[in-house]
Amino acid sequence: MAVQKGTHSKANRTPTLQVGDEAPDFELPTHLGDTFRLSALRGQKHVVLAFYPVAWTPV
């Protein structure tokens, strides 16, 4: 399902990554109340990120 551009969408302001591009750094709160930064994993051989929407939201 593609994101459609609209008044509530950030699709028109979100850059598209290409294969081989470095992921932009970001930080998120963890379930333990700490802060996770993607840059903390730089240099690891493989990093897999999976984002799940809240159960009652459309995917």
C-alpha positions in Angstrom: 0.0 0.0 0.0 1.6 3.3 -1.1 1.4 6.4 1.0 -0.8 8.9 -0.7 0.1 12.6 -0.6 -2.4 14.7 1.2 -2.9 17.2 4.0 -2.0 14.7 6.7 0.8 13.0 4.8 4.5 13.8 5.0 5.1 11.9 1.8 5.9 15.0 -0.2 8.5 16.1 2.4 10.1 12.6 3.0 13.2 11.8 1.0 13.3 8.4 -0.7 16.3 6.2 0.1 17.9 4.1 -2.6 19.5 0.7 -2.3 22.9 1.3 -0.7 22.1 4.6 0.9 23.0 5.1 4.5 20.0 5.4 6.8 19.6 8.8 8.4 20.2 8.9 12.1 17.2 9.1 14.5 16.4 8.6 18.1 13.4 7.0 19.8 12.4 6.3 23.4 12.7 2.6 24.4 10.2 0.6 26.4 12.5 1.0 29.4 12.4 4.8 29.2 15.9 5.2 27.7 16.7 6.7 24.4 17.8 4.6 21.4 19.9 6.2 18.6 20.5 4.4 15.3 24.0 5.9 15.2 24.9 3.8 18.3 24.8 0.7 16.0 27.1 2.2 13.3 29.9 -0.3 12.4 27.7 -3.3 13.1 27.7 -5.8 10.3 23.9 -6.0 9.9 21.1 -3.9 11.4 17.5 -4.8 10.7 14.8 -2.2 11.7 11.2 -3.2 11.8 8.5 -0.6 12.5 5.0 -1.8 13.5 1.9 0.5 13.5 -0.3 0.5 16.5 -2.8 -2.5 16.2 -5.8 -0.3 15.6 -4.3 1.8 12.8 -4.5 0.9 9.1 -1.2 -0.3 7.6 
